[in-house]
Each structure stands twice: as C-alpha cells, then as structure tokens.
Amino acid sequence: MDRREKILQMIQESEKPISASFLAKTLGVSRQIIVGDVALIRASGTNITATPRGYILEEKKNNYIMSVFKTGIYFGVAVCDVSTGEFYATRNK
C-alpha cells in the first residue's frame, strides 16, 4: 500500500478530523508532503475537506467536472461525476 492509500485509509477510519501533523508523524514524512498528497487525492475525485482540526472525508457529496465547447455551428456539453465515473455528453446546433 502506498503512502496516499494509507492517508486515505487513515482518514476514512478516523471518527474525528485527523491532522496533517499527525499523519506526517505516523508516516514518517513532513507535514508539507502530507498536504501535497492530500491535494493529489482530492484531484482524483475524493471529497476530503480540511477543517481547523484536520481532514475529514465527505463520502456523500458528488464531485463534478464540466466542459462546454463550440465549433462552427455546433456546441457541446460534457459532464463527468468523478466520484462515480458517470459521464454525459451532448452536441447541438
């Protein structure tokens, strides 16, 4: 299991917010490494929220990304729910 997987597992299993300092000490890395790892975990679509007391996982919220484009007389919209992998796209005149 790599470090990011361990971070995510620790946040998931914790019943209260878990601080970056605690994660860093437990995993033997700097706090800044933890902050960077959490940013990468978030970028992958996991809903981790930073609170004044530490990180919490918000599993019940969906995370969307959307793109709108226009080419000639056509335009299109694409929406992806990165938390579930669902993808929708359409094209119209």
Backbone as XML, in Angstrom:
<?xml version="1.0"?>
<chain id="A" units="angstrom">
  <residue number="1" name="MET">
    <atom name="N" x="0.852" y="-1.174" z="0.000"/>
    <atom name="CA" x="0.000" y="0.000" z="0.000"/>
    <atom name="C" x="0.903" y="1.244" z="0.000"/>
  </residue>
  <residue number="2" name="ASP">
    <atom name="N" x="0.654" y="2.148" z="-0.935"/>
    <atom name="CA" x="1.494" y="3.348" z="-0.968"/>
    <atom name="C" x="1.015" y="4.391" z="0.044"/>
  </residue>
  <residue number="3" name="ARG">
    <atom name="N" x="1.786" y="5.453" z="0.187"/>
    <atom name="CA" x="1.508" y="6.451" z="1.224"/>
    <atom name="C" x="0.142" y="7.104" z="1.051"/>
  </residue>
  <residue number="4" name="ARG">
    <atom name="N" x="-0.235" y="7.448" z="-0.174"/>
    <atom name="CA" x="-1.544" y="8.096" z="-0.390"/>
    <atom name="C" x="-2.692" y="7.173" z="-0.009"/>
  </residue>
  <residue number="5" name="GLU">
    <atom name="N" x="-2.553" y="5.901" z="-0.308"/>
    <atom name="CA" x="-3.586" y="4.939" z="0.092"/>
    <atom name="C" x="-3.677" y="4.849" z="1.615"/>
  </residue>
  <residue number="6" name="LYS">
    <atom name="N" x="-2.525" y="4.903" z="2.287"/>
    <atom name="CA" x="-2.521" y="4.869" z="3.747"/>
    <atom name="C" x="-3.182" y="6.119" z="4.320"/>
  </residue>
  <residue number="7" name="ILE">
    <atom name="N" x="-2.888" y="7.278" z="3.714"/>
    <atom name="CA" x="-3.506" y="8.532" z="4.171"/>
    <atom name="C" x="-5.020" y="8.435" z="4.048"/>
  </residue>
  <residue number="8" name="LEU">
    <atom name="N" x="-5.490" y="8.012" z="2.880"/>
    <atom name="CA" x="-6.929" y="7.898" z="2.655"/>
    <atom name="C" x="-7.555" y="6.903" z="3.628"/>
  </residue>
  <residue number="9" name="GLN">
    <atom name="N" x="-6.903" y="5.781" z="3.847"/>
    <atom name="CA" x="-7.425" y="4.779" z="4.774"/>
    <atom name="C" x="-7.513" y="5.346" z="6.195"/>
  </residue>
  <residue number="10" name="MET">
    <atom name="N" x="-6.477" y="6.066" z="6.618"/>
    <atom name="CA" x="-6.488" y="6.637" z="7.967"/>
    <atom name="C" x="-7.602" y="7.667" z="8.128"/>
  </residue>
  <residue number="11" name="ILE">
    <atom name="N" x="-7.827" y="8.490" z="7.104"/>
    <atom name="CA" x="-8.900" y="9.486" z="7.168"/>
    <atom name="C" x="-10.258" y="8.787" z="7.187"/>
  </residue>
  <residue number="12" name="GLN">
    <atom name="N" x="-10.417" y="7.750" z="6.359"/>
    <atom name="CA" x="-11.683" y="7.002" z="6.309"/>
    <atom name="C" x="-11.994" y="6.332" z="7.640"/>
  </residue>
  <residue number="13" name="GLU">
    <atom name="N" x="-10.992" y="5.779" z="8.292"/>
    <atom name="CA" x="-11.210" y="5.018" z="9.523"/>
    <atom name="C" x="-11.326" y="5.894" z="10.768"/>
  </residue>
  <residue number="14" name="SER">
    <atom name="N" x="-10.941" y="7.145" z="10.653"/>
    <atom name="CA" x="-10.991" y="8.033" z="11.816"/>
    <atom name="C" x="-12.419" y="8.534" z="12.052"/>
  </residue>
  <residue number="15" name="GLU">
    <atom name="N" x="-12.825" y="8.556" z="13.306"/>
    <atom name="CA" x="-14.156" y="9.056" z="13.652"/>
    <atom name="C" x="-14.171" y="10.563" z="13.872"/>
  </residue>
  <residue number="16" name="LYS">
    <atom name="N" x="-12.993" y="11.172" z="13.889"/>
    <atom name="CA" x="-12.885" y="12.621" z="14.068"/>
    <atom name="C" x="-11.843" y="13.144" z="13.080"/>
  </residue>
  <residue number="17" name="PRO">
    <atom name="N" x="-11.774" y="14.457" z="12.878"/>
    <atom name="CA" x="-10.776" y="15.002" z="11.944"/>
    <atom name="C" x="-9.360" y="14.566" z="12.320"/>
  </residue>
  <residue number="18" name="ILE">
    <atom name="N" x="-8.554" y="14.331" z="11.304"/>
    <atom name="CA" x="-7.183" y="13.862" z="11.522"/>
    <atom name="C" x="-6.216" y="14.892" z="10.923"/>
  </residue>
  <residue number="19" name="SER">
    <atom name="N" x="-5.294" y="15.383" z="11.722"/>
    <atom name="CA" x="-4.429" y="16.486" z="11.305"/>
    <atom name="C" x="-3.298" y="16.024" z="10.392"/>
  </residue>
  <residue number="20" name="ALA">
    <atom name="N" x="-2.823" y="16.969" z="9.570"/>
    <atom name="CA" x="-1.685" y="16.701" z="8.699"/>
    <atom name="C" x="-0.441" y="16.394" z="9.530"/>
  </residue>
  <residue number="21" name="SER">
    <atom name="N" x="-0.303" y="17.062" z="10.666"/>
    <atom name="CA" x="0.853" y="16.815" z="11.542"/>
    <atom name="C" x="0.839" y="15.386" z="12.074"/>
  </residue>
  <residue number="22" name="PHE">
    <atom name="N" x="-0.339" y="14.910" z="12.482"/>
    <atom name="CA" x="-0.455" y="13.532" z="12.968"/>
    <atom name="C" x="-0.133" y="12.536" z="11.860"/>
  </residue>
  <residue number="23" name="LEU">
    <atom name="N" x="-0.687" y="12.775" z="10.667"/>
    <atom name="CA" x="-0.415" y="11.894" z="9.533"/>
    <atom name="C" x="1.081" y="11.875" z="9.212"/>
  </residue>
  <residue number="24" name="ALA">
    <atom name="N" x="1.698" y="13.055" z="9.231"/>
    <atom name="CA" x="3.125" y="13.160" z="8.923"/>
    <atom name="C" x="3.963" y="12.379" z="9.923"/>
  </residue>
  <residue number="25" name="LYS">
    <atom name="N" x="3.660" y="12.558" z="11.195"/>
    <atom name="CA" x="4.415" y="11.860" z="12.241"/>
    <atom name="C" x="4.235" y="10.347" z="12.125"/>
  </residue>
  <residue number="26" name="THR">
    <atom name="N" x="3.008" y="9.911" z="11.891"/>
    <atom name="CA" x="2.704" y="8.486" z="11.777"/>
    <atom name="C" x="3.400" y="7.845" z="10.579"/>
  </residue>
  <residue number="27" name="LEU">
    <atom name="N" x="3.448" y="8.588" z="9.463"/>
    <atom name="CA" x="4.002" y="8.030" z="8.224"/>
    <atom name="C" x="5.478" y="8.375" z="8.015"/>
  </residue>
  <residue number="28" name="GLY">
    <atom name="N" x="6.048" y="9.163" z="8.915"/>
    <atom name="CA" x="7.472" y="9.468" z="8.845"/>
    <atom name="C" x="7.873" y="10.399" z="7.721"/>
  </residue>
  <residue number="29" name="VAL">
    <atom name="N" x="6.997" y="11.350" z="7.394"/>
    <atom name="CA" x="7.300" y="12.346" z="6.363"/>
    <atom name="C" x="6.974" y="13.729" z="6.905"/>
  </residue>
  <residue number="30" name="SER">
    <atom name="N" x="7.274" y="14.763" z="6.123"/>
    <atom name="CA" x="6.969" y="16.119" z="6.567"/>
    <atom name="C" x="5.479" y="16.423" z="6.397"/>
  </residue>
  <residue number="31" name="ARG">
    <atom name="N" x="5.020" y="17.420" z="7.122"/>
    <atom name="CA" x="3.631" y="17.870" z="7.020"/>
    <atom name="C" x="3.329" y="18.335" z="5.595"/>
  </residue>
  <residue number="32" name="GLN">
    <atom name="N" x="4.303" y="18.997" z="4.953"/>
    <atom name="CA" x="4.095" y="19.506" z="3.596"/>
    <atom name="C" x="3.903" y="18.367" z="2.591"/>
  </residue>
  <residue number="33" name="ILE">
    <atom name="N" x="4.564" y="17.246" z="2.803"/>
    <atom name="CA" x="4.357" y="16.071" z="1.940"/>
    <atom name="C" x="2.914" y="15.596" z="2.075"/>
  </residue>
  <residue number="34" name="ILE">
    <atom name="N" x="2.401" y="15.584" z="3.295"/>
    <atom name="CA" x="1.004" y="15.169" z="3.526"/>
    <atom name="C" x="0.048" y="16.123" z="2.820"/>
  </residue>
  <residue number="35" name="VAL">
    <atom name="N" x="0.293" y="17.430" z="2.955"/>
    <atom name="CA" x="-0.569" y="18.427" z="2.302"/>
    <atom name="C" x="-0.580" y="18.201" z="0.787"/>
  </residue>
  <residue number="36" name="GLY">
    <atom name="N" x="0.584" y="17.948" z="0.207"/>
    <atom name="CA" x="0.657" y="17.673" z="-1.232"/>
    <atom name="C" x="-0.054" y="16.386" z="-1.611"/>
  </residue>
  <residue number="37" name="ASP">
    <atom name="N" x="0.127" y="15.343" z="-0.810"/>
    <atom name="CA" x="-0.552" y="14.074" z="-1.082"/>
    <atom name="C" x="-2.068" y="14.225" z="-1.006"/>
  </residue>
  <residue number="38" name="VAL">
    <atom name="N" x="-2.547" y="14.962" z="-0.013"/>
    <atom name="CA" x="-3.993" y="15.178" z="0.115"/>
    <atom name="C" x="-4.512" y="15.950" z="-1.098"/>
  </residue>
  <residue number="39" name="ALA">
    <atom name="N" x="-3.743" y="16.916" z="-1.593"/>
    <atom name="CA" x="-4.149" y="17.657" z="-2.795"/>
    <atom name="C" x="-4.271" y="16.712" z="-3.993"/>
  </residue>
  <residue number="40" name="LEU">
    <atom name="N" x="-3.349" y="15.780" z="-4.123"/>
    <atom name="CA" x="-3.419" y="14.813" z="-5.222"/>
    <atom name="C" x="-4.595" y="13.853" z="-5.054"/>
  </residue>
  <residue number="41" name="ILE">
    <atom name="N" x="-4.870" y="13.458" z="-3.819"/>
    <atom name="CA" x="-6.029" y="12.594" z="-3.556"/>
    <atom name="C" x="-7.313" y="13.335" z="-3.918"/>
  </residue>
  <residue number="42" name="ARG">
    <atom name="N" x="-7.389" y="14.611" z="-3.544"/>
    <atom name="CA" x="-8.559" y="15.420" z="-3.903"/>
    <atom name="C" x="-8.710" y="15.545" z="-5.410"/>
  </residue>
  <residue number="43" name="ALA">
    <atom name="N" x="-7.597" y="15.750" z="-6.102"/>
    <atom name="CA" x="-7.634" y="15.904" z="-7.563"/>
    <atom name="C" x="-8.151" y="14.654" z="-8.251"/>
  </residue>
  <residue number="44" name="SER">
    <atom name="N" x="-8.009" y="13.512" z="-7.606"/>
    <atom name="CA" x="-8.511" y="12.265" z="-8.192"/>
    <atom name="C" x="-10.013" y="12.093" z="-7.990"/>
  </residue>
  <residue number="45" name="GLY">
    <atom name="N" x="-10.633" y="13.031" z="-7.257"/>
    <atom name="CA" x="-12.086" y="12.995" z="-7.102"/>
    <atom name="C" x="-12.584" y="12.636" z="-5.718"/>
  </residue>
  <residue number="46" name="THR">
    <atom name="N" x="-11.697" y="12.409" z="-4.776"/>
    <atom name="CA" x="-12.109" y="12.070" z="-3.417"/>
    <atom name="C" x="-12.425" y="13.357" z="-2.661"/>
  </residue>
  <residue number="47" name="ASN">
    <atom name="N" x="-13.569" y="13.394" z="-1.995"/>
    <atom name="CA" x="-14.009" y="14.600" z="-1.284"/>
    <atom name="C" x="-13.442" y="14.650" z="0.130"/>
  </residue>
  <residue number="48" name="ILE">
    <atom name="N" x="-12.234" y="15.172" z="0.241"/>
    <atom name="CA" x="-11.609" y="15.385" z="1.539"/>
    <atom name="C" x="-11.699" y="16.878" z="1.834"/>
  </residue>
  <residue number="49" name="THR">
    <atom name="N" x="-12.191" y="17.199" z="3.016"/>
    <atom name="CA" x="-12.312" y="18.595" z="3.436"/>
    <atom name="C" x="-11.320" y="18.873" z="4.552"/>
  </residue>
  <residue number="50" name="ALA">
    <atom name="N" x="-10.640" y="20.015" z="4.442"/>
    <atom name="CA" x="-9.726" y="20.447" z="5.501"/>
    <atom name="C" x="-10.506" y="21.330" z="6.470"/>
  </residue>
  <residue number="51" name="THR">
    <atom name="N" x="-10.488" y="20.976" z="7.730"/>
    <atom name="CA" x="-11.129" y="21.774" z="8.774"/>
    <atom name="C" x="-10.025" y="22.304" z="9.691"/>
  </residue>
  <residue number="52" name="PRO">
    <atom name="N" x="-10.336" y="23.234" z="10.589"/>
    <atom name="CA" x="-9.312" y="23.711" z="11.520"/>
    <atom name="C" x="-8.708" y="22.590" z="12.385"/>
  </residue>
  <residue number="53" name="ARG">
    <atom name="N" x="-9.435" y="21.498" z="12.552"/>
    <atom name="CA" x="-8.939" y="20.384" z="13.389"/>
    <atom name="C" x="-8.326" y="19.245" z="12.592"/>
  </residue>
  <residue number="54" name="GLY">
    <atom name="N" x="-8.437" y="19.284" z="11.262"/>
    <atom name="CA" x="-7.852" y="18.233" z="10.442"/>
    <atom name="C" x="-8.723" y="17.868" z="9.255"/>
  </residue>
  <residue number="55" name="TYR">
    <atom name="N" x="-8.348" y="16.796" z="8.602"/>
    <atom name="CA" x="-9.046" y="16.349" z="7.396"/>
    <atom name="C" x="-10.203" y="15.421" z="7.749"/>
  </residue>
  <residue number="56" name="ILE">
    <atom name="N" x="-11.294" y="15.571" z="6.984"/>
    <atom name="CA" x="-12.434" y="14.663" z="7.084"/>
    <atom name="C" x="-12.841" y="14.229" z="5.681"/>
  </residue>
  <residue number="57" name="LEU">
    <atom name="N" x="-13.443" y="13.080" z="5.586"/>
    <atom name="CA" x="-13.904" y="12.555" z="4.309"/>
    <atom name="C" x="-15.400" y="12.767" z="4.193"/>
  </residue>
  <residue number="58" name="GLU">
    <atom name="N" x="-15.803" y="13.360" z="3.087"/>
    <atom name="CA" x="-17.229" y="13.583" z="2.828"/>
    <atom name="C" x="-17.653" y="12.668" z="1.693"/>
  </residue>
  <residue number="59" name="GLU">
    <atom name="N" x="-18.041" y="11.464" z="2.043"/>
    <atom name="CA" x="-18.379" y="10.455" z="1.037"/>
    <atom name="C" x="-19.709" y="10.711" z="0.347"/>
  </residue>
  <residue number="60" name="LYS">
    <atom name="N" x="-20.591" y="11.465" z="0.944"/>
    <atom name="CA" x="-21.941" y="11.606" z="0.404"/>
    <atom name="C" x="-22.059" y="12.691" z="-0.657"/>
  </residue>
  <residue number="61" name="LYS">
    <atom name="N" x="-21.002" y="13.443" z="-0.914"/>
    <atom name="CA" x="-21.063" y="14.501" z="-1.922"/>
    <atom name="C" x="-20.468" y="14.017" z="-3.234"/>
  </residue>
  <residue number="62" name="ASN">
    <atom name="N" x="-21.118" y="14.383" z="-4.322"/>
    <atom name="CA" x="-20.577" y="14.065" z="-5.639"/>
    <atom name="C" x="-19.638" y="15.186" z="-6.057"/>
  </residue>
  <residue number="63" name="ASN">
    <atom name="N" x="-18.730" y="14.864" z="-6.954"/>
    <atom name="CA" x="-17.732" y="15.806" z="-7.423"/>
    <atom name="C" x="-17.799" y="15.825" z="-8.947"/>
  </residue>
  <residue number="64" name="TYR">
    <atom name="N" x="-18.143" y="16.981" z="-9.539"/>
    <atom name="CA" x="-18.361" y="17.078" z="-10.975"/>
    <atom name="C" x="-17.298" y="17.926" z="-11.656"/>
  </residue>
  <residue number="65" name="ILE">
    <atom name="N" x="-17.061" y="17.584" z="-12.921"/>
    <atom name="CA" x="-16.262" y="18.424" z="-13.804"/>
    <atom name="C" x="-17.069" y="18.577" z="-15.085"/>
  </residue>
  <residue number="66" name="MET">
    <atom name="N" x="-17.018" y="19.785" z="-15.676"/>
    <atom name="CA" x="-17.856" y="20.059" z="-16.839"/>
    <atom name="C" x="-17.053" y="20.811" z="-17.891"/>
  </residue>
  <residue number="67" name="SER">
    <atom name="N" x="-17.369" y="20.547" z="-19.144"/>
    <atom name="CA" x="-16.726" y="21.250" z="-20.243"/>
    <atom name="C" x="-17.793" y="21.668" z="-21.248"/>
  </residue>
  <residue number="68" name="VAL">
    <atom name="N" x="-17.673" y="22.892" z="-21.766"/>
    <atom name="CA" x="-18.561" y="23.398" z="-22.807"/>
    <atom name="C" x="-17.671" y="23.815" z="-23.973"/>
  </residue>
  <residue number="69" name="PHE">
    <atom name="N" x="-18.056" y="23.429" z="-25.188"/>
    <atom name="CA" x="-17.238" y="23.819" z="-26.331"/>
    <atom name="C" x="-18.123" y="24.224" z="-27.496"/>
  </residue>
  <residue number="70" name="LYS">
    <atom name="N" x="-17.543" y="25.036" z="-28.412"/>
    <atom name="CA" x="-18.249" y="25.470" z="-29.615"/>
    <atom name="C" x="-17.304" y="25.309" z="-30.788"/>
  </residue>
  <residue number="71" name="THR">
    <atom name="N" x="-17.821" y="24.726" z="-31.848"/>
    <atom name="CA" x="-17.048" y="24.586" z="-33.079"/>
    <atom name="C" x="-17.995" y="24.799" z="-34.252"/>
  </residue>
  <residue number="72" name="GLY">
    <atom name="N" x="-17.743" y="25.815" z="-35.028"/>
    <atom name="CA" x="-18.633" y="26.144" z="-36.143"/>
    <atom name="C" x="-20.032" y="26.448" z="-35.636"/>
  </residue>
  <residue number="73" name="ILE">
    <atom name="N" x="-21.036" y="25.742" z="-36.191"/>
    <atom name="CA" x="-22.419" y="25.961" z="-35.758"/>
    <atom name="C" x="-22.836" y="25.022" z="-34.631"/>
  </residue>
  <residue number="74" name="TYR">
    <atom name="N" x="-21.931" y="24.170" z="-34.192"/>
    <atom name="CA" x="-22.229" y="23.199" z="-33.139"/>
    <atom name="C" x="-21.646" y="23.626" z="-31.796"/>
  </residue>
  <residue number="75" name="PHE">
    <atom name="N" x="-22.332" y="23.226" z="-30.759"/>
    <atom name="CA" x="-21.774" y="23.373" z="-29.417"/>
    <atom name="C" x="-22.052" y="22.073" z="-28.667"/>
  </residue>
  <residue number="76" name="GLY">
    <atom name="N" x="-21.270" y="21.841" z="-27.667"/>
    <atom name="CA" x="-21.438" y="20.616" z="-26.905"/>
    <atom name="C" x="-21.177" y="20.835" z="-25.434"/>
  </residue>
  <residue number="77" name="VAL">
    <atom name="N" x="-21.695" y="19.926" z="-24.656"/>
    <atom name="CA" x="-21.504" y="19.961" z="-23.207"/>
    <atom name="C" x="-21.151" y="18.540" z="-22.767"/>
  </residue>
  <residue number="78" name="ALA">
    <atom name="N" x="-20.146" y="18.444" z="-21.914"/>
    <atom name="CA" x="-19.776" y="17.157" z="-21.331"/>
    <atom name="C" x="-19.688" y="17.335" z="-19.826"/>
  </residue>
  <residue number="79" name="VAL">
    <atom name="N" x="-20.273" y="16.394" z="-19.095"/>
    <atom name="CA" x="-20.268" y="16.442" z="-17.628"/>
    <atom name="C" x="-19.825" y="15.072" z="-17.114"/>
  </residue>
  <residue number="80" name="CYS">
    <atom name="N" x="-18.929" y="15.088" z="-16.151"/>
    <atom name="CA" x="-18.473" y="13.841" z="-15.553"/>
    <atom name="C" x="-18.563" y="13.954" z="-14.037"/>
  </residue>
  <residue number="81" name="ASP">
    <atom name="N" x="-19.153" y="12.950" z="-13.419"/>
    <atom name="CA" x="-19.157" y="12.845" z="-11.959"/>
    <atom name="C" x="-17.936" y="12.004" z="-11.605"/>
  </residue>
  <residue number="82" name="VAL">
    <atom name="N" x="-16.849" y="12.669" z="-11.183"/>
    <atom name="CA" x="-15.606" y="11.946" z="-10.937"/>
    <atom name="C" x="-15.672" y="11.065" z="-9.702"/>
  </residue>
  <residue number="83" name="SER">
    <atom name="N" x="-16.676" y="11.260" z="-8.850"/>
    <atom name="CA" x="-16.809" y="10.392" z="-7.679"/>
    <atom name="C" x="-17.460" y="9.054" z="-8.033"/>
  </residue>
  <residue number="84" name="THR">
    <atom name="N" x="-18.226" y="9.005" z="-9.123"/>
    <atom name="CA" x="-18.861" y="7.745" z="-9.532"/>
    <atom name="C" x="-18.392" y="7.251" z="-10.903"/>
  </residue>
  <residue number="85" name="GLY">
    <atom name="N" x="-17.791" y="8.137" z="-11.696"/>
    <atom name="CA" x="-17.351" y="7.768" z="-13.037"/>
    <atom name="C" x="-18.417" y="7.944" z="-14.099"/>
  </residue>
  <residue number="86" name="GLU">
    <atom name="N" x="-19.605" y="8.425" z="-13.721"/>
    <atom name="CA" x="-20.664" y="8.633" z="-14.712"/>
    <atom name="C" x="-20.291" y="9.788" z="-15.626"/>
  </residue>
  <residue number="87" name="PHE">
    <atom name="N" x="-20.581" y="9.645" z="-16.924"/>
    <atom name="CA" x="-20.205" y="10.637" z="-17.925"/>
    <atom name="C" x="-21.377" y="10.878" z="-18.861"/>
  </residue>
  <residue number="88" name="TYR">
    <atom name="N" x="-21.651" y="12.139" z="-19.144"/>
    <atom name="CA" x="-22.716" y="12.518" z="-20.057"/>
    <atom name="C" x="-22.171" y="13.551" z="-21.044"/>
  </residue>
  <residue number="89" name="ALA">
    <atom name="N" x="-22.593" y="13.445" z="-22.311"/>
    <atom name="CA" x="-22.173" y="14.413" z="-23.318"/>
    <atom name="C" x="-23.311" y="14.602" z="-24.306"/>
  </residue>
  <residue number="90" name="THR">
    <atom name="N" x="-23.378" y="15.814" z="-24.884"/>
    <atom name="CA" x="-24.371" y="16.106" z="-25.901"/>
    <atom name="C" x="-23.810" y="17.114" z="-26.868"/>
  </residue>
  <residue number="91" name="ARG">
    <atom name="N" x="-24.382" y="17.143" z="-28.073"/>
    <atom name="CA" x="-23.981" y="18.103" z="-29.113"/>
    <atom name="C" x="-25.245" y="18.609" z="-29.790"/>
  </residue>
  <residue number="92" name="ASN">
    <atom name="N" x="-25.308" y="19.902" z="-30.026"/>
    <atom name="CA" x="-26.483" y="20.525" z="-30.663"/>
    <atom name="C" x="-26.045" y="21.612" z="-31.614"/>
  </residue>
  <residue number="93" name="LYS">
    <atom name="N" x="-26.995" y="22.026" z="-32.477"/>
    <atom name="CA" x="-26.772" y="23.186" z="-33.348"/>
    <atom name="C" x="-27.199" y="24.431" z="-32.642"/>
  </residue>
</chain>
